[in-house]
């Protein structure tokens, strides 16, 4: 139990803007700070933090409280854990006591999984730097990859012994339950006997935003073609692969300060870039980039730069990721590495200054990236070029912001040498089709019996009622006035002698006069 006077010290020291600022990107608005709520999905900030009062409040979902409440809600900490976290952050000493067997039983299953994962990480790290096998195999491999001891220690890298069940026996002897060893996939069962899942592999712990261990990635060091190079923890109560990003705990502050997040594919990519001094980088943890992962980044920045290999698989992954990022309303750029290189190897083979220079100079917006790559395949074939334009239009159509969408249409028009109006027509067509589809889906969900007369009538309405184009037209007029209002155009007219002449008009003046009339 933590002494009451120590609790008071923690509450006095904790600054709510600093605590929440580690998890949510906050912007000052008057005396308060605002950001996107981490407890529900939103596009307009409704999450407010008051440093003066030491509280937060979301006017969207209603959640609110102090710094301790936030940690308990966001990180699923218990009350004592939240206090210990803050004590560590503000260097306040707390007398810890060892958990008894009775204490362990009282912990929830999720907490038990966290405790076991933390225990395993410490064991693997100690094995790497202290045991003969760990030093001769695991540590040697990491140093050959160019990782310093500072980086190895900072990321908590480890090594699992190659013996069949060495870690499992150690965990069981330390009081951890068999069922939790299996649920965290640290151990597997065969013929009613447990064995180590990650034996003979280098270990990469995966942390959540507050630094707690969620799971592990493990790389084999032997050349056995029958075994996968990497294996990861299985899904569990605490490890949801699609909702986490490797390295986010170490990178979040840099992402905020740089206002940009680099996304790579692998663990070593993140570590090598960190060693090169580029810390605003995360990895998608062995899975394709997901919507939840993008929303996680959105808490800290609206700018994402995708780092991919230049092979076919890398390009396809980049194309998929571009659409996902744009759909969430973020800005996206892409960097393709030279042939046979990836972020890890490129960082190791070049000086840090050259790596930073490369990322800055080779960072391409998604329109230029897609257009340049696809034009190489189409050549002068008009049919293929038409397909390319539709491909790019489908990507632009995903952008929710009207102004950003219009600017990208303008750029695409210049790159593809096609009139903007045709791009607008194609993109509006795509967006209307999406609108129809979404409306149809909602109608089906609202109908008690899909396929019934009620649903058929709803479907009929959708097919017969034209889309209201007023909004599209208004936005297009505003875009034209902003972009071309200062320019003059020549229009055909008839003079007093009934002869055709050209008359100069100002675009903005035409619009204003037409509206006034």
C-alpha positions as CSV (number, residue, x, y, z in Angstrom):
1,X,0.0,0.0,0.0
2,X,1.2,3.5,-0.9
3,X,1.4,6.0,2.1
4,X,-1.2,8.8,2.0
5,X,1.4,11.6,2.1
6,X,3.2,10.0,-0.9
7,X,-0.1,9.9,-2.8
8,X,-0.5,13.6,-2.1
9,X,3.0,14.3,-3.4
10,X,2.2,12.4,-6.6
11,X,-1.0,14.4,-7.2
12,X,0.8,17.7,-6.5
13,X,3.7,16.8,-8.9
14,X,1.6,15.4,-11.8
15,X,0.9,17.9,-14.5
16,X,-2.1,16.7,-16.5
17,X,-1.0,18.3,-19.7
18,X,2.4,16.5,-19.5
19,X,0.8,13.2,-18.6
20,X,-1.9,13.2,-21.3
21,X,0.5,14.9,-23.8
22,X,2.5,11.6,-23.9
23,X,-0.6,9.8,-25.4
24,X,-2.5,12.5,-27.2
25,X,-1.4,15.3,-29.5
26,X,-2.6,18.5,-27.8
27,X,-2.9,22.0,-29.2
28,X,-3.3,25.2,-27.1
29,X,-6.7,26.9,-27.3
30,X,-6.8,29.8,-24.9
31,X,-6.1,28.6,-21.3
32,X,-6.8,25.0,-22.2
33,X,-5.5,22.4,-24.6
34,X,-7.5,20.4,-27.1
35,X,-7.0,17.2,-29.1
36,X,-8.7,14.2,-30.7
37,X,-10.3,12.0,-28.0
38,X,-8.4,8.7,-27.5
39,X,-11.5,7.0,-26.2
40,X,-13.6,7.3,-29.3
41,X,-13.1,7.9,-33.0
42,X,-13.6,11.6,-34.1
43,X,-12.3,13.9,-36.7
44,X,-13.0,17.2,-34.9
45,X,-11.3,17.7,-31.5
46,X,-13.7,17.5,-28.6
47,X,-11.2,16.4,-26.0
48,X,-10.2,19.3,-23.6
49,X,-7.4,19.5,-21.0
50,X,-7.4,22.2,-18.3
51,X,-3.9,22.5,-16.7
52,X,-5.1,25.1,-14.2
53,X,-7.8,22.7,-12.9
54,X,-5.9,19.5,-13.4
55,X,-8.7,17.8,-15.3
56,X,-9.7,16.5,-18.8
57,X,-13.1,16.3,-20.4
58,X,-14.3,14.9,-23.7
59,X,-17.5,16.7,-24.9
60,X,-18.1,13.9,-27.4
61,X,-18.1,10.8,-25.3
62,X,-18.4,12.4,-21.9
63,X,-15.3,10.8,-20.3
64,X,-13.4,13.0,-17.8
65,X,-11.2,13.1,-14.7
66,X,-7.7,13.8,-13.5
67,X,-4.3,12.4,-14.5
68,X,-4.8,9.2,-12.5
69,X,-8.3,8.6,-14.0
70,X,-6.8,9.1,-17.5
71,X,-4.1,6.5,-17.0
72,X,-6.6,4.0,-15.5
73,X,-9.0,4.5,-18.4
74,X,-6.5,4.7,-21.3
75,X,-3.9,2.3,-20.1
76,X,-6.2,0.0,-18.1
77,X,-4.0,0.6,-15.0
78,X,-5.2,-0.2,-11.6
79,X,-5.2,2.7,-9.1
80,X,-1.9,1.7,-7.5
81,X,-0.3,1.2,-11.0
82,X,-1.3,4.6,-12.1
83,X,0.2,6.2,-9.0
84,X,3.4,4.2,-9.5
85,X,3.6,5.3,-13.1
86,X,3.3,8.9,-12.1
87,X,5.8,8.5,-9.3
88,X,8.3,7.1,-11.7
89,X,7.7,10.0,-14.1
90,X,8.2,12.6,-11.5
91,X,11.0,10.8,-9.5
92,X,9.0,10.3,-6.4
93,X,10.2,7.4,-4.3
94,X,7.7,4.7,-3.4
95,X,8.4,1.7,-1.1
96,X,7.5,-1.3,-3.2
97,X,6.5,-4.7,-1.7
98,X,6.8,-8.1,-3.4
99,X,3.6,-9.5,-4.6
100,X,2.5,-12.4,-2.5
101,X,0.7,-15.5,-4.0
102,X,-2.5,-14.1,-2.6
103,X,-1.9,-10.7,-4.3
104,X,-1.2,-12.5,-7.6
105,X,-4.5,-14.4,-7.4
106,X,-6.4,-11.1,-6.9
107,X,-4.9,-9.6,-10.1
108,X,-7.2,-9.7,-13.1
109,X,-6.2,-12.0,-16.0
110,X,-5.2,-9.1,-18.1
111,X,-2.9,-7.8,-15.3
112,X,-1.5,-11.4,-14.9
113,X,-0.6,-11.4,-18.6
114,X,1.1,-8.0,-18.3
115,X,3.1,-9.2,-15.3
116,X,4.2,-12.4,-17.1
117,X,5.2,-10.5,-20.2
118,X,7.3,-8.1,-18.2
119,X,8.9,-11.0,-16.3
120,X,9.7,-12.7,-19.7
121,X,11.3,-9.6,-21.1
122,X,13.6,-9.2,-18.2
123,X,14.5,-12.8,-18.4
124,X,15.3,-12.7,-22.1
125,X,17.3,-9.5,-21.8
126,X,19.3,-10.9,-18.9
127,X,19.9,-14.1,-20.9
128,X,21.2,-12.0,-23.9
129,X,23.8,-10.0,-22.0
130,X,24.8,-12.4,-19.2
131,X,24.6,-16.1,-20.4
132,X,27.3,-17.7,-22.5
133,X,24.8,-18.8,-25.2
134,X,23.1,-15.4,-25.2
135,X,26.4,-13.5,-25.6
136,X,28.0,-15.8,-28.2
137,X,24.9,-16.1,-30.4
138,X,22.3,-13.4,-29.7
139,X,24.5,-10.5,-28.7
140,X,27.0,-11.3,-31.4
141,X,24.3,-11.2,-34.0
142,X,22.9,-7.9,-32.8
143,X,26.3,-6.3,-32.8
144,X,27.0,-7.6,-36.3
145,X,23.9,-5.8,-37.3
146,X,25.5,-2.6,-36.0
147,X,23.3,-2.2,-32.9
148,X,25.0,-0.5,-30.0
149,X,24.6,-1.7,-26.3
150,X,22.7,1.6,-25.6
151,X,20.2,0.7,-28.3
152,X,20.0,-3.0,-27.3
153,X,19.3,-2.0,-23.7
154,X,17.0,0.9,-24.6
155,X,14.7,-1.3,-26.7
156,X,15.0,-4.2,-24.2
157,X,16.1,-6.7,-26.7
158,X,16.7,-10.3,-25.5
159,X,17.5,-13.9,-26.4
160,X,15.6,-17.1,-25.6
161,X,17.8,-20.1,-24.9
162,X,17.8,-22.9,-27.5
163,X,16.9,-25.6,-24.9
164,X,13.5,-27.1,-25.2
165,X,11.8,-25.6,-22.1
166,X,14.4,-23.6,-20.2
167,X,12.3,-20.4,-20.0
168,X,9.1,-22.3,-19.3
169,X,10.6,-24.1,-16.3
170,X,12.0,-20.9,-14.9
171,X,8.6,-19.1,-15.2
172,X,6.7,-22.0,-13.6
173,X,9.2,-22.2,-10.7
174,X,8.7,-18.4,-10.3
175,X,5.0,-18.9,-9.7
176,X,3.5,-18.1,-13.1
177,X,0.6,-20.2,-14.2
178,X,0.7,-22.6,-17.1
179,X,-2.5,-21.2,-18.6
180,X,-1.0,-17.7,-18.8
181,X,2.2,-19.0,-20.4
182,X,0.0,-20.5,-23.2
183,X,-2.2,-17.4,-23.5
184,X,0.8,-15.1,-24.0
185,X,2.2,-17.8,-26.4
186,X,5.5,-17.7,-24.5
187,X,5.0,-21.5,-24.2
188,X,3.3,-24.1,-26.3
189,X,1.9,-27.5,-25.3
190,X,2.7,-30.8,-26.9
191,X,1.8,-34.2,-25.5
192,X,0.7,-32.4,-22.3
193,X,4.2,-31.0,-21.9
194,X,5.2,-27.3,-22.3
195,X,8.0,-26.0,-24.4
196,X,9.4,-22.6,-25.2
197,X,7.9,-20.9,-28.3
198,X,10.8,-18.6,-29.0
199,X,13.7,-20.9,-28.2
200,X,16.9,-20.1,-30.1
201,X,15.7,-16.7,-31.2
202,X,16.5,-13.0,-30.7
203,X,13.6,-11.3,-28.9
204,X,12.0,-7.9,-29.8
205,X,9.6,-6.8,-27.0
206,X,6.5,-4.9,-28.2
207,X,5.5,-2.0,-25.9
208,X,2.3,-0.1,-25.5
209,X,2.2,3.7,-25.3
210,X,3.1,3.7,-21.6
211,X,6.0,1.2,-22.0
212,X,4.3,-2.0,-20.8
213,X,5.1,-5.2,-22.6
214,X,2.3,-6.5,-24.8
215,X,4.0,-9.3,-26.7
216,X,7.1,-10.3,-28.6
217,X,8.6,-10.7,-32.0
218,X,11.4,-13.3,-32.4
219,X,13.9,-13.8,-35.1
220,X,15.6,-17.2,-35.7
221,X,19.4,-17.2,-36.1
222,X,19.8,-20.6,-37.7
223,X,19.4,-21.1,-41.5
224,X,16.7,-23.8,-41.3
225,X,14.5,-23.2,-44.3
226,X,11.6,-25.1,-42.7
227,X,11.3,-22.5,-39.9
228,X,10.0,-19.0,-40.4
229,X,12.5,-16.2,-40.0
230,X,10.1,-14.2,-37.7
231,X,7.4,-15.4,-35.4
232,X,5.2,-13.2,-33.2
233,X,3.1,-13.5,-30.1
234,X,-0.4,-14.8,-30.8
235,X,-3.4,-12.5,-30.2
236,X,-4.3,-12.3,-26.5
237,X,-6.2,-10.0,-24.1
238,X,-3.3,-7.6,-24.1
239,X,-1.8,-8.2,-27.6
240,X,-3.9,-7.0,-30.5
241,X,-1.6,-6.8,-33.5
242,X,-3.8,-4.6,-35.6
243,X,-4.1,-2.0,-32.8
244,X,-0.4,-1.5,-31.9
245,X,2.7,-0.2,-33.6
246,X,6.2,-1.4,-32.8
247,X,8.4,1.4,-31.4
248,X,5.5,3.9,-30.6
249,X,6.6,4.1,-27.0
250,X,10.0,5.3,-28.0
251,X,8.9,7.5,-30.9
252,X,5.8,9.4,-29.7
253,X,7.6,12.5,-28.4
254,X,9.7,12.7,-31.6
255,X,6.6,12.2,-33.8
256,X,5.0,15.2,-32.0
257,X,8.1,17.4,-32.3
258,X,8.8,16.5,-35.9
259,X,5.1,16.6,-36.8
260,X,5.6,13.5,-39.0
261,X,5.7,9.7,-38.5
262,X,7.8,7.3,-40.6
263,X,6.2,3.9,-41.0
264,X,8.3,0.9,-41.8
265,X,7.6,-2.9,-42.0
266,X,10.1,-4.4,-39.6
267,X,11.5,-4.3,-36.1
268,X,15.1,-3.8,-37.2
269,X,14.1,-1.0,-39.5
270,X,12.9,1.0,-36.5
271,X,15.9,0.2,-34.4
272,X,18.4,1.1,-37.2
273,X,16.7,4.4,-37.9
274,X,16.8,5.2,-34.2
275,X,20.5,4.6,-34.2
276,X,20.8,6.9,-37.2
277,X,19.2,9.6,-35.1
278,X,15.7,9.3,-36.8
279,X,13.4,8.6,-33.9
280,X,10.0,9.5,-35.3
281,X,9.5,6.0,-36.7
282,X,7.3,3.0,-36.0
283,X,6.6,-0.4,-37.6
284,X,3.4,-2.2,-38.4
285,X,4.5,-5.2,-36.4
286,X,4.5,-7.8,-39.1
287,X,1.1,-7.0,-40.4
288,X,-0.3,-4.8,-43.2
289,X,-1.1,-1.3,-42.0
290,X,-4.5,-1.1,-40.4
291,X,-7.1,1.7,-39.8
292,X,-6.6,1.4,-36.0
293,X,-2.8,1.8,-36.4
294,X,-3.3,5.0,-38.5
295,X,-5.8,6.4,-35.9
296,X,-3.1,5.7,-33.2
297,X,-0.6,7.9,-35.2
298,X,-3.3,10.5,-35.7
299,X,-3.1,11.3,-32.0
300,X,0.3,12.7,-32.5
301,X,0.5,14.0,-36.1
302,X,-1.5,14.4,-39.4
303,X,1.6,13.6,-41.5
304,X,2.7,10.1,-42.4
305,X,5.7,9.0,-44.6
306,X,5.7,5.4,-45.7
307,X,9.1,3.7,-46.1
308,X,9.0,0.7,-48.3
309,X,11.3,-1.5,-50.4
310,X,11.3,-0.9,-54.1
311,X,10.4,-4.5,-55.0
312,X,6.9,-5.5,-56.3
313,X,5.7,-6.5,-52.8
314,X,6.9,-3.1,-51.4
315,X,5.1,-1.1,-54.1
316,X,1.9,-3.0,-53.6
317,X,2.0,-2.5,-49.8
318,X,2.6,1.2,-50.4
319,X,-0.4,1.4,-52.7
320,X,-2.7,-0.3,-50.1
321,X,-1.4,1.9,-47.3
322,X,-1.8,5.1,-49.2
323,X,-5.5,4.6,-49.6
324,X,-6.0,3.7,-45.9
325,X,-4.1,6.8,-44.7
326,X,-5.9,9.2,-47.0
327,X,-9.3,7.8,-46.0
328,X,-8.5,8.7,-42.4
329,X,-7.9,12.3,-43.5
330,X,-4.1,12.3,-43.0
331,X,-1.4,13.5,-45.4
332,X,0.8,10.8,-46.8
333,X,4.2,10.7,-48.5
334,X,6.3,7.8,-49.7
335,X,9.9,6.9,-49.9
336,X,11.1,4.0,-51.9
337,X,14.6,2.7,-51.1
338,X,17.1,1.7,-53.8
339,X,17.0,-1.8,-55.2
340,X,18.1,-4.5,-52.7
341,X,17.9,-2.0,-49.8
342,X,15.5,-1.5,-47.0
343,X,15.4,1.0,-44.1
344,X,17.5,-1.3,-41.9
345,X,20.3,-2.0,-44.5
346,X,20.3,1.6,-45.8
347,X,20.7,3.0,-42.3
348,X,23.6,0.7,-41.6
349,X,25.4,1.3,-44.9
350,X,25.2,5.1,-44.8
351,X,26.1,7.9,-42.5
352,X,23.2,9.3,-40.4
353,X,23.4,12.6,-42.2
354,X,23.1,10.9,-45.5
355,X,20.1,8.8,-44.3
356,X,18.3,12.0,-43.2
357,X,19.2,13.7,-46.5
358,X,17.9,10.7,-48.5
359,X,14.6,10.7,-46.6
360,X,14.0,14.4,-47.1
361,X,15.0,14.5,-50.8
362,X,13.2,11.2,-51.8
363,X,10.0,11.9,-50.0
364,X,7.3,12.0,-52.7
365,X,3.6,12.9,-52.4
366,X,1.3,10.1,-53.3
367,X,0.1,11.6,-56.6
368,X,3.6,11.9,-58.0
369,X,4.5,8.5,-56.6
370,X,1.6,6.7,-58.1
371,X,1.7,8.6,-61.4
372,X,5.4,8.1,-62.1
373,X,5.3,4.4,-61.3
374,X,2.1,3.6,-63.3
375,X,3.2,5.8,-66.3
376,X,6.2,3.5,-66.7
377,X,3.7,0.6,-67.4
378,X,1.3,2.5,-69.6
379,X,3.6,4.3,-72.0
380,X,1.7,6.0,-74.8
381,X,-1.2,3.4,-74.8
382,X,-4.3,5.6,-74.4
383,X,-6.4,2.7,-73.0
384,X,-3.9,2.0,-70.3
385,X,-3.5,5.7,-69.6
386,X,-7.3,6.0,-69.1
387,X,-7.1,3.1,-66.6
388,X,-4.2,4.9,-64.8
389,X,-6.3,8.0,-64.5
390,X,-9.2,6.1,-63.0
391,X,-6.8,4.4,-60.6
392,X,-5.5,7.7,-59.4
393,X,-9.0,9.2,-59.3
394,X,-10.1,6.4,-57.0
395,X,-7.4,7.3,-54.6
396,X,-8.1,11.0,-54.7
397,X,-11.7,10.3,-54.1
398,X,-10.9,8.9,-50.7
399,X,-9.6,12.3,-49.4
400,X,-12.4,13.6,-47.1
401,X,-11.2,17.3,-47.1
402,X,-12.7,19.2,-50.0
403,X,-9.9,21.7,-50.4
404,X,-7.1,19.1,-50.2
405,X,-9.0,16.9,-52.7
406,X,-9.3,19.9,-55.1
407,X,-5.6,20.7,-54.9
408,X,-4.6,17.1,-55.7
409,X,-7.0,17.1,-58.6
410,X,-5.2,20.2,-59.9
411,X,-1.8,18.5,-59.5
412,X,-3.0,15.3,-61.2
413,X,-4.4,17.4,-64.0
414,X,-1.0,18.9,-64.6
415,X,0.9,15.6,-64.3
416,X,-1.4,13.6,-66.6
417,X,-2.1,16.5,-69.0
418,X,-5.9,16.1,-68.6
419,X,-8.5,18.8,-68.0
420,X,-9.6,19.1,-64.4
421,X,-13.3,18.9,-65.3
422,X,-12.9,15.3,-66.4
423,X,-11.1,14.4,-63.2
424,X,-13.8,16.1,-61.2
425,X,-16.4,14.1,-63.1
426,X,-14.7,10.8,-62.5
427,X,-14.1,11.5,-58.8
428,X,-17.6,12.7,-58.2
429,X,-18.9,9.6,-59.9
430,X,-16.8,7.4,-57.5
431,X,-17.9,9.4,-54.5
432,X,-21.6,9.1,-55.5
433,X,-21.2,5.4,-55.9
434,X,-19.8,5.1,-52.5
435,X,-22.6,7.2,-51.1
436,X,-25.2,5.0,-52.8
437,X,-23.5,1.9,-51.4
438,X,-23.2,3.2,-47.9
439,X,-26.8,4.4,-47.9
440,X,-28.0,1.0,-49.2
441,X,-26.0,-0.7,-46.5
442,X,-27.6,1.5,-43.8
443,X,-31.0,0.9,-45.2
444,X,-30.4,-2.9,-45.0
445,X,-29.3,-2.6,-41.4
446,X,-32.3,-0.5,-40.4
447,X,-34.7,-2.9,-42.1
448,X,-36.0,-5.6,-39.8
449,X,-35.9,-8.2,-42.5
450,X,-33.3,-7.6,-45.2
451,X,-34.8,-8.4,-48.6
452,X,-38.4,-7.5,-47.4
453,X,-40.8,-5.2,-49.1
454,X,-39.5,-2.4,-46.8
455,X,-35.9,-2.9,-48.0
456,X,-37.0,-3.1,-51.6
457,X,-38.8,0.2,-51.3
458,X,-35.8,1.8,-49.7
459,X,-33.6,0.5,-52.5
460,X,-36.0,1.8,-55.1
461,X,-35.9,5.3,-53.6
462,X,-32.1,5.2,-53.8
463,X,-32.2,4.2,-57.5
464,X,-34.9,6.7,-58.5
465,X,-34.0,9.8,-56.5
466,X,-31.1,11.7,-58.0
467,X,-28.2,12.9,-55.8
468,X,-28.4,16.5,-54.7
469,X,-25.6,18.1,-56.7
470,X,-26.0,21.5,-55.0
471,X,-23.3,20.8,-52.5
472,X,-20.9,19.6,-55.2
473,X,-21.6,22.7,-57.4
474,X,-21.2,25.2,-54.5
475,X,-17.9,23.7,-53.5
476,X,-16.6,23.7,-57.0
477,X,-17.6,27.4,-57.5
478,X,-15.8,28.3,-54.3
479,X,-12.7,26.3,-55.4
480,X,-12.7,28.1,-58.8
481,X,-13.1,31.6,-57.2
482,X,-10.2,30.9,-54.8
483,X,-7.9,29.5,-57.5
484,X,-8.8,31.7,-60.4
485,X,-10.8,34.7,-59.1
486,X,-7.9,37.1,-59.9
487,X,-7.7,36.0,-63.5
488,X,-9.5,37.4,-66.6
489,X,-11.1,35.4,-69.4
490,X,-12.1,36.2,-73.0
491,X,-15.8,35.6,-73.8
492,X,-17.7,35.7,-77.1
493,X,-20.1,38.7,-77.5
494,X,-21.9,40.8,-80.1
495,X,-21.1,44.4,-80.5
496,X,-23.4,47.3,-81.5
497,X,-22.9,46.5,-85.2
498,X,-24.0,42.9,-84.6
499,X,-20.5,41.6,-85.2
500,X,-18.9,38.8,-83.0
501,X,-16.1,40.1,-80.8
502,X,-14.1,39.0,-77.8
503,X,-14.7,40.7,-74.5
504,X,-12.5,40.5,-71.4
505,X,-14.1,39.6,-68.1
506,X,-12.9,39.0,-64.5
507,X,-13.9,35.6,-63.3
508,X,-14.8,36.7,-59.7
509,X,-16.8,39.7,-61.1
510,X,-18.8,37.4,-63.3
511,X,-19.7,35.2,-60.3
512,X,-20.6,38.1,-58.0
513,X,-22.8,39.8,-60.7
514,X,-24.5,36.5,-61.4
515,X,-25.3,36.0,-57.7
516,X,-26.5,39.5,-57.2
517,X,-28.9,39.2,-60.2
